[in-house]
Amino acid sequence: MMKKRGMVLLLVLLVFFCIVFANLGKWLDVTDKPVESDIIICLGGGDYHRIDKAIALYRAGYSMKHLLVLTGDDVTPVRKRAGYKDFRVRLLEKKYTTIPYSHVPGLLSTREEVLFIKRYMLSRGYRSALIVSDPPHLGRVAFLSQVLSVYGDSALQWHYVGSGVKWWDREHYYRNETARHYALTELLKIPYNLYKLCCDN
Protein backbone atom coordinates (compact mmCIF):
# COMPACT_ATOMS: atom_id res chain seq x y z
CA MET A 1 0.00 0.00 0.00
CA MET A 2 2.79 2.41 0.96
CA LYS A 3 4.68 1.49 -2.20
CA LYS A 4 1.61 2.26 -4.32
CA ARG A 5 1.16 5.64 -2.63
CA GLY A 6 4.81 6.40 -3.23
CA MET A 7 4.45 5.61 -6.92
CA VAL A 8 1.35 7.83 -7.19
CA LEU A 9 3.16 10.68 -5.44
CA LEU A 10 6.16 10.26 -7.74
CA LEU A 11 3.87 10.32 -10.78
CA VAL A 12 2.11 13.47 -9.55
CA LEU A 13 5.47 15.19 -8.98
CA LEU A 14 6.67 14.14 -12.41
CA VAL A 15 3.55 15.54 -14.09
CA PHE A 16 3.89 18.75 -12.06
CA PHE A 17 7.53 19.13 -13.07
CA CYS A 18 6.67 18.57 -16.74
CA ILE A 19 3.94 21.22 -16.61
CA VAL A 20 6.28 23.72 -14.95
CA PHE A 21 9.11 22.96 -17.37
CA ALA A 22 6.87 23.27 -20.44
CA ASN A 23 5.30 26.56 -19.35
CA LEU A 24 8.22 28.22 -17.57
CA GLY A 25 9.11 30.43 -20.53
CA LYS A 26 5.60 31.86 -20.70
CA TRP A 27 5.52 32.48 -16.94
CA LEU A 28 8.87 34.23 -16.87
CA ASP A 29 8.38 36.35 -19.98
CA VAL A 30 6.16 39.25 -18.94
CA THR A 31 7.28 41.60 -21.68
CA ASP A 32 4.93 44.29 -22.97
CA LYS A 33 4.85 46.38 -26.09
CA PRO A 34 6.66 49.62 -25.28
CA VAL A 35 4.52 52.61 -24.36
CA GLU A 36 5.53 56.20 -23.72
CA SER A 37 6.79 56.48 -20.15
CA ASP A 38 8.53 59.08 -18.05
CA ILE A 39 11.91 57.33 -18.10
CA ILE A 40 13.67 54.30 -19.55
CA ILE A 41 15.65 52.05 -17.22
CA CYS A 42 18.33 49.65 -18.42
CA LEU A 43 19.02 47.02 -15.77
CA GLY A 44 22.58 45.93 -15.05
CA GLY A 45 24.10 42.64 -16.14
CA GLY A 46 23.60 40.95 -19.46
CA ASP A 47 25.40 42.21 -22.54
CA TYR A 48 25.01 44.91 -25.18
CA HIS A 49 21.44 43.83 -26.06
CA ARG A 50 19.97 45.62 -23.04
CA ILE A 51 21.62 48.97 -23.65
CA ASP A 52 21.01 48.74 -27.40
CA LYS A 53 17.30 48.22 -26.79
CA ALA A 54 17.17 51.04 -24.23
CA ILE A 55 18.89 53.42 -26.65
CA ALA A 56 16.55 52.40 -29.47
CA LEU A 57 13.53 53.10 -27.25
CA TYR A 58 14.92 56.48 -26.24
CA ARG A 59 15.63 57.47 -29.84
CA ALA A 60 12.12 56.37 -30.81
CA GLY A 61 10.70 58.89 -28.34
CA TYR A 62 9.48 56.60 -25.57
CA SER A 63 10.97 58.68 -22.72
CA MET A 64 8.69 61.64 -22.01
CA LYS A 65 11.17 63.09 -19.50
CA HIS A 66 14.12 62.49 -21.84
CA LEU A 67 16.16 60.39 -19.44
CA LEU A 68 17.87 57.01 -19.63
CA VAL A 69 18.78 55.43 -16.29
CA LEU A 70 21.42 52.69 -16.03
CA THR A 71 21.29 50.62 -12.85
CA GLY A 72 23.91 48.26 -11.47
CA ASP A 73 27.02 47.24 -13.37
CA ASP A 74 27.93 45.32 -16.48
CA VAL A 75 29.34 41.81 -16.18
CA THR A 76 32.56 42.04 -18.17
CA PRO A 77 35.50 40.23 -16.52
CA VAL A 78 37.64 43.38 -16.35
CA ARG A 79 35.10 45.56 -14.55
CA LYS A 80 36.95 45.32 -11.21
CA ARG A 81 40.10 46.93 -12.60
CA ALA A 82 40.91 50.38 -11.26
CA GLY A 83 39.35 53.06 -13.41
CA TYR A 84 37.16 50.66 -15.36
CA LYS A 85 34.03 52.29 -16.75
CA ASP A 86 30.80 50.42 -17.39
CA PHE A 87 30.61 49.59 -21.11
CA ARG A 88 27.12 51.09 -21.29
CA VAL A 89 28.48 54.42 -20.09
CA ARG A 90 31.37 54.22 -22.56
CA LEU A 91 28.94 53.53 -25.39
CA LEU A 92 26.79 56.53 -24.50
CA GLU A 93 29.76 58.85 -24.05
CA LYS A 94 31.39 57.79 -27.31
CA LYS A 95 28.50 57.23 -29.70
CA TYR A 96 25.34 58.75 -28.22
CA THR A 97 26.51 61.97 -26.62
CA THR A 98 23.13 63.68 -26.97
CA ILE A 99 21.29 61.14 -24.80
CA PRO A 100 21.00 62.34 -21.18
CA TYR A 101 21.58 59.50 -18.76
CA SER A 102 22.12 58.69 -15.11
CA HIS A 103 24.24 55.74 -14.02
CA VAL A 104 23.83 54.23 -10.56
CA PRO A 105 26.56 51.60 -10.04
CA GLY A 106 27.02 49.31 -7.06
CA LEU A 107 23.54 47.78 -7.01
CA LEU A 108 24.51 44.16 -6.53
CA SER A 109 21.24 42.33 -7.10
CA THR A 110 17.92 42.59 -8.88
CA ARG A 111 16.31 43.15 -5.52
CA GLU A 112 18.50 46.19 -4.87
CA GLU A 113 17.73 47.51 -8.34
CA VAL A 114 13.97 47.20 -7.84
CA LEU A 115 14.05 49.03 -4.51
CA PHE A 116 16.32 51.73 -5.90
CA ILE A 117 14.12 52.31 -8.95
CA LYS A 118 11.01 52.74 -6.80
CA ARG A 119 12.71 55.22 -4.47
CA TYR A 120 14.36 57.04 -7.37
CA MET A 121 11.08 57.50 -9.21
CA LEU A 122 9.17 58.61 -6.12
CA SER A 123 11.85 61.10 -5.07
CA ARG A 124 11.79 62.75 -8.50
CA GLY A 125 8.08 62.60 -9.21
CA TYR A 126 8.27 60.06 -12.02
CA ARG A 127 5.22 57.84 -12.38
CA SER A 128 6.00 55.49 -15.25
CA ALA A 129 9.03 53.62 -16.55
CA LEU A 130 10.06 51.22 -19.28
CA ILE A 131 12.18 48.51 -17.66
CA VAL A 132 14.61 46.89 -20.11
CA SER A 133 16.24 43.52 -19.48
CA ASP A 134 16.42 40.00 -20.91
CA PRO A 135 12.90 38.50 -21.18
CA PRO A 136 13.32 35.63 -18.66
CA HIS A 137 14.81 38.05 -16.12
CA LEU A 138 11.80 40.35 -16.27
CA GLY A 139 9.53 37.78 -14.64
CA ARG A 140 11.56 38.02 -11.45
CA VAL A 141 11.72 41.80 -11.73
CA ALA A 142 7.92 41.92 -11.94
CA PHE A 143 7.60 39.52 -9.00
CA LEU A 144 9.95 41.58 -6.84
CA SER A 145 8.16 44.79 -7.79
CA GLN A 146 5.01 43.29 -6.26
CA VAL A 147 6.51 41.95 -3.03
CA LEU A 148 9.02 44.73 -2.27
CA SER A 149 7.01 47.66 -1.00
CA VAL A 150 8.06 51.29 -0.75
CA TYR A 151 5.66 53.88 0.67
CA GLY A 152 3.77 55.50 -2.20
CA ASP A 153 4.78 52.98 -4.85
CA SER A 154 1.20 52.02 -5.71
CA ALA A 155 1.14 55.02 -8.05
CA LEU A 156 4.07 53.72 -10.10
CA GLN A 157 3.57 52.04 -13.47
CA TRP A 158 6.24 49.76 -14.89
CA HIS A 159 6.21 48.37 -18.41
CA TYR A 160 8.60 45.54 -19.23
CA VAL A 161 10.47 45.46 -22.53
CA GLY A 162 12.67 42.56 -23.60
CA SER A 163 16.24 43.15 -24.73
CA GLY A 164 15.69 41.29 -27.99
CA VAL A 165 18.22 38.51 -27.44
CA LYS A 166 18.00 36.01 -30.29
CA TRP A 167 18.33 32.93 -28.11
CA TRP A 168 15.02 33.49 -26.31
CA ASP A 169 11.71 31.93 -27.37
CA ARG A 170 9.07 31.96 -24.65
CA GLU A 171 7.19 29.03 -26.20
CA HIS A 172 10.18 26.75 -26.85
CA TYR A 173 12.91 28.12 -24.58
CA TYR A 174 13.99 24.58 -23.65
CA ARG A 175 15.34 24.00 -27.16
CA ASN A 176 18.15 26.50 -26.62
CA GLU A 177 20.86 25.77 -24.06
CA THR A 178 21.37 29.41 -23.04
CA ALA A 179 17.63 30.02 -22.67
CA ARG A 180 17.13 26.77 -20.79
CA HIS A 181 19.91 27.53 -18.31
CA TYR A 182 18.69 31.11 -17.83
CA ALA A 183 15.09 30.05 -17.22
CA LEU A 184 15.97 27.31 -14.74
CA THR A 185 18.28 29.69 -12.88
CA GLU A 186 15.45 32.21 -12.60
CA LEU A 187 13.17 29.45 -11.33
CA LEU A 188 15.60 28.93 -8.44
CA LYS A 189 16.21 32.62 -7.79
CA ILE A 190 12.55 33.53 -7.32
CA PRO A 191 11.95 31.32 -4.23
CA TYR A 192 15.40 32.30 -2.93
CA ASN A 193 14.47 35.98 -3.16
CA LEU A 194 11.19 35.22 -1.38
CA TYR A 195 13.09 33.36 1.34
CA LYS A 196 15.47 36.31 1.80
CA LEU A 197 12.51 38.66 2.05
CA CYS A 198 10.91 36.52 4.76
CA CYS A 199 14.20 36.36 6.69
CA ASP A 200 14.65 40.13 6.55
CA ASN A 201 11.15 40.86 7.86
Phi and psi in degrees as a GROMACS rama.xvg file:
@    title "Ramachandran Plot"
@    xaxis  label "Phi"
@    yaxis  label "Psi"
@TYPE xy
-64.5771  -38.0831  MET-2
-64.3576  -39.771  LYS-3
-65.2775  -42.075  LYS-4
-63.1248  -39.0741  ARG-5
-63.2269  -39.7151  GLY-6
-66.992  -39.5796  MET-7
-64.1003  -44.6796  VAL-8
-61.5336  -42.9304  LEU-9
-62.0597  -40.6428  LEU-10
-65.3722  -42.4023  LEU-11
-61.7872  -44.5686  VAL-12
-63.7364  -38.4003  LEU-13
-64.9368  -43.9488  LEU-14
-63.5637  -43.0084  VAL-15
-59.9746  -45.7747  PHE-16
-61.9367  -41.4596  PHE-17
-63.7421  -40.324  CYS-18
-64.5063  -46.0195  ILE-19
-61.3269  -47.6133  VAL-20
-61.3919  -42.0404  PHE-21
-69.7206  -32.1342  ALA-22
-104.703  0.226247  ASN-23
-57.8286  -41.4326  LEU-24
-59.4605  -41.1928  GLY-25
-71.2909  -31.4475  LYS-26
-73.3689  -38.0074  TRP-27
-77.7116  -33.5192  LEU-28
-84.9859  100.804  ASP-29
-109.847  23.9813  VAL-30
-63.7006  145.367  THR-31
-113.18  168.27  ASP-32
-73.8725  139.106  LYS-33
-63.679  141.686  PRO-34
-129.905  155.16  VAL-35
-57.8789  129.55  GLU-36
-137.732  166.353  SER-37
-59.5833  -51.0805  ASP-38
-135.582  164.041  ILE-39
-115.668  131.514  ILE-40
-119.923  123.717  ILE-41
-102.497  112.084  CYS-42
-71.5822  152.956  LEU-43
-71.8697  170.69  GLY-44
84.1912  -172.129  GLY-45
67.8994  -156.052  GLY-46
-130.784  -154.097  ASP-47
-66.1887  -16.2337  TYR-48
-59.6985  -38.9173  HIS-49
-65.922  -49.5387  ARG-50
-69.4634  -35.5028  ILE-51
-61.1165  -43.2005  ASP-52
-65.8127  -43.0563  LYS-53
-61.5149  -42.7906  ALA-54
-64.3995  -43.0558  ILE-55
-60.5923  -40.8632  ALA-56
-65.3931  -41.9194  LEU-57
-62.5745  -46.8486  TYR-58
-67.8501  -22.7782  ARG-59
-84.3624  -0.250988  ALA-60
89.1196  22.5285  GLY-61
-83.3491  -9.29796  TYR-62
-100.648  107.176  SER-63
-70.7217  -25.4588  MET-64
-98.2101  4.42421  LYS-65
54.7389  57.2121  HIS-66
-147.133  134.18  LEU-67
-113.449  124.272  LEU-68
-110.509  127.568  VAL-69
-106.006  121.901  LEU-70
-107.833  152.36  THR-71
67.9997  -156.292  GLY-72
-129.268  164.508  ASP-73
-79.4035  178.987  ASP-74
-118.638  23.1502  VAL-75
-69.328  144.867  THR-76
-60.0235  -24.2852  PRO-77
-92.9055  5.67652  VAL-78
-64.1313  -20.0002  ARG-79
-85.3868  -4.51692  LYS-80
-67.4139  147.183  ARG-81
-59.1387  131.505  ALA-82
80.8307  2.74967  GLY-83
-67.9522  137.476  TYR-84
-114.415  133.064  LYS-85
-46.2283  132.669  ASP-86
-63.4872  -24.7771  PHE-87
-67.9417  -40.1917  ARG-88
-65.8387  -43.6121  VAL-89
-61.1523  -39.6876  ARG-90
-63.1944  -45.4172  LEU-91
-65.5485  -41.2175  LEU-92
-71.2274  -28.4748  GLU-93
-91.2414  -40.8551  LYS-94
-113.266  -26.285  LYS-95
-126.932  61.5156  TYR-96
-68.4716  -16.5366  THR-97
-89.2849  -4.78492  THR-98
-89.2778  116.005  ILE-99
-73.292  133.409  PRO-100
-142.233  162.735  TYR-101
-132.276  128.474  SER-102
-112.838  127.637  HIS-103
-119.036  92.2331  VAL-104
-79.4101  174.751  PRO-105
84.3091  -0.625972  GLY-106
-81.7348  113.209  LEU-107
-92.1492  -4.66586  LEU-108
-150.987  163.827  SER-109
-61.1792  -36.6028  THR-110
-59.8228  -46.4545  ARG-111
-63.2398  -37.7032  GLU-112
-64.3497  -44.389  GLU-113
-61.2792  -46.8832  VAL-114
-63.8332  -42.0656  LEU-115
-61.324  -46.814  PHE-116
-59.42  -43.179  ILE-117
-60.8484  -48.2761  LYS-118
-66.2812  -39.0202  ARG-119
-61.6976  -47.5794  TYR-120
-64.8912  -44.0152  MET-121
-65.428  -38.6961  LEU-122
-69.733  -21.5302  SER-123
-111.735  3.53122  ARG-124
78.5496  15.3577  GLY-125
-79.7172  144.496  TYR-126
-117.848  -19.8431  ARG-127
-138.548  150.627  SER-128
-149.975  145.022  ALA-129
-94.2588  121.069  LEU-130
-101.361  119.421  ILE-131
-108.381  125.609  VAL-132
-162.023  -177.265  SER-133
-70.3937  140.092  ASP-134
-49.6961  -47.4101  PRO-135
-68.9487  -20.7804  PRO-136
-74.0462  -31.3435  HIS-137
-67.1671  -23.7119  LEU-138
-62.189  -41.8834  GLY-139
-71.6146  -35.9817  ARG-140
-60.1234  -46.2684  VAL-141
-63.5833  -40.6094  ALA-142
-61.7412  -47.871  PHE-143
-66.0413  -32.6232  LEU-144
-65.6281  -24.409  SER-145
-83.8711  -35.8453  GLN-146
-95.484  -17.5788  VAL-147
-97.6767  110.076  LEU-148
-101.88  137.822  SER-149
-127.705  136.564  VAL-150
-55.4302  123.964  TYR-151
93.3571  -0.375302  GLY-152
-76.5076  -6.6125  ASP-153
-65.2454  -19.3129  SER-154
-84.0334  -9.01873  ALA-155
-82.1619  142.679  LEU-156
-121.848  121.803  GLN-157
-112.875  136.665  TRP-158
-121.157  132.259  HIS-159
-102.522  125.823  TYR-160
-122.389  126.322  VAL-161
-71.7959  152.055  GLY-162
-74.6156  -14.2408  SER-163
85.2721  21.6734  GLY-164
-62.7135  138.323  VAL-165
-73.3531  -22.0948  LYS-166
-79.0346  -7.5658  TRP-167
-96.3203  132.147  TRP-168
-141.503  108.882  ASP-169
-60.5248  -29.4216  ARG-170
-80.2001  -36.8458  GLU-171
-130.359  41.5961  HIS-172
-56.2436  -32.5746  TYR-173
-68.1502  -9.86535  TYR-174
-81.5758  -15.3285  ARG-175
-111.938  129.627  ASN-176
-62.0139  -43.873  GLU-177
-62.5505  -46.8909  THR-178
-64.1051  -41.4707  ALA-179
-62.7097  -46.1315  ARG-180
-64.2992  -42.7008  HIS-181
-61.664  -47.9132  TYR-182
-64.1067  -43.4484  ALA-183
-67.7206  -34.5771  LEU-184
-64.123  -43.1953  THR-185
-63.2513  -36.6205  GLU-186
-60.1935  -33.9707  LEU-187
-80.221  -34.7345  LEU-188
-71.4195  -32.2445  LYS-189
-62.584  -52.6532  ILE-190
-64.6519  -30.9592  PRO-191
-64.6672  -43.6249  TYR-192
-62.4323  -38.052  ASN-193
-65.9412  -41.0385  LEU-194
-60.8811  -45.215  TYR-195
-62.1776  -38.304  LYS-196
-64.0921  -42.9063  LEU-197
-64.5884  -38.7462  CYS-198
-67.7119  -33.7767  CYS-199
-77.5756  -22.1944  ASP-200
